[in-house]
């Protein structure tokens, strides 16, 4: 996922998903309402759909250290997602 100026984008398995996000205290809310429409296998399309559904929840966000940085998202329903930072090429 990439966060920039209130916008978020993510790769869901087949398509690029994008939308907006808001952080309030330790809460992160995302709305991924834009997606490319590439033709992929049914499994990859299903992964996209499930990822988009998961990411449209409200999450408690935690930054985990040490390097590489990781972000743990915990939804109100108990789903836990962990993302690891990818180095930025210079």
Secondary structure by P-SEA (a helix, b strand, c coil): ccccccbbbbbcccbbbbbbbbbcccbbbbbccccccccccaaaaaaaaaaaaaaccccbbbbbccccbbbbbbcccbbbbbbbbccccc
